Amino acid sequence: MTYQIEISPTAVADIESIFLWIREDSPERAYRWVRECYEIMLTLENFPRRCSLAIESKYLEIEVRQLLYKKQFHILFTVSEGVEEQEGIVRIHRVRRGSQQRLQSIEQLLGDHETES
């Protein structure tokens, strides 16, 4: 099964924030980081459940998975199975540095622009 990838506005804002942070040190590295970040997200089209559960799953009461990128960035996402066996959606909700405080609520995961369907 191939999954459709949906990247939330909150995740895009996270990526932009990290990009700006890296760009202060090295513009070239920042652009490369963004390109590779989107490329690794696309790998979730196949077997997204290969990724481990994020610690947030324990207290947010939904299954949140994480894809580690460059060992220090956590791409947090959920997986929805479609009605038919051939469909499914991976929703990328947040991209966070490992040093950031863990998310404390479902609103922090989903952001202001999303509702869980």
C-alpha positions in Angstrom: 0.0 0.0 0.0 1.2 3.5 -0.8 0.2 6.3 1.6 -0.7 9.8 0.7 1.5 12.4 2.5 -0.2 15.4 4.0 2.0 18.1 5.7 0.2 20.4 8.1 0.7 24.2 8.1 2.1 23.8 11.6 4.8 21.4 10.3 5.6 23.7 7.5 6.0 26.5 10.0 8.2 24.3 12.1 10.4 23.6 9.1 10.6 27.3 8.3 11.6 28.1 11.8 14.4 25.5 11.8 15.5 26.6 8.4 15.9 30.2 9.7 17.8 29.0 12.7 20.3 26.9 10.6 20.6 29.7 8.0 22.1 32.0 10.6 25.1 29.8 10.6 25.1 28.5 7.0 22.6 29.3 4.3 23.9 26.5 2.1 23.4 23.9 4.9 19.9 25.4 5.7 18.7 24.9 2.1 20.1 21.4 2.0 18.5 20.6 5.3 15.0 21.6 4.0 15.4 19.7 0.8 16.5 16.5 2.6 13.8 16.9 5.2 11.0 16.9 2.6 12.8 14.0 0.8 12.8 11.9 4.0 9.1 12.7 4.6 8.3 11.2 1.2 9.8 7.9 2.4 6.7 7.6 4.6 4.7 6.7 1.5 5.8 3.1 2.1 5.6 1.4 5.4 5.1 4.4 7.7 4.5 2.1 10.7 8.1 1.1 10.5 8.8 4.2 12.6 8.6 3.9 16.4 5.9 5.4 18.5 6.7 8.9 19.8 6.8 9.4 23.6 3.8 11.8 23.1 1.6 8.7 22.2 1.7 7.7 25.9 -0.2 10.8 27.1 -1.9 12.2 24.1 -4.1 9.1 23.7 -3.5 8.8 20.0 -0.9 6.8 18.1 1.8 9.3 17.2 4.8 8.0 15.3 8.2 9.7 14.8 10.7 9.6 12.0 14.1 10.7 13.1 16.0 13.0 10.7 19.7 13.6 11.2 19.4 12.1 14.7 18.3 15.4 16.3 15.0 16.2 14.5 11.7 14.4 15.2 9.1 14.3 12.4 5.8 13.6 14.3 3.0 12.0 12.3 -0.2 9.9 12.4 -1.3 7.1 10.1 -4.9 6.7 8.9 -5.9 3.6 7.0 -8.4 4.2 4.3 -11.7 2.3 3.7 -10.2 0.4 0.9 -6.9 -1.5 1.3 -5.2 0.6 -1.4 -5.6 4.0 0.5 -4.0 5.5 3.5 -2.9 8.9 4.7 0.2 9.9 6.7 -0.4 13.3 8.3 2.8 15.0 9.3 1.9 17.3 12.2 5.2 18.7 13.6 8.9 18.8 13.0 10.8 19.4 16.2 14.4 19.5 17.4 15.0 16.7 20.0 16.2 19.3 22.5 12.8 21.0 22.5 10.3 20.4 25.3 7.9 17.5 24.5 4.4 18.4 23.4 2.0 18.5 26.3 -1.4 18.6 24.6 -3.2 17.4 21.5 -3.5 21.1 20.4 0.3 21.4 20.4 0.5 18.4 18.1 -2.3 19.3 15.7 -1.7 23.1 15.7 -4.2 25.9 15.3 -5.1 24.9 11.7 -6.1 21.3 12.1 -8.7 19.1 13.5 -8.4 15.4 13.8 -10.9 13.6 11.6 
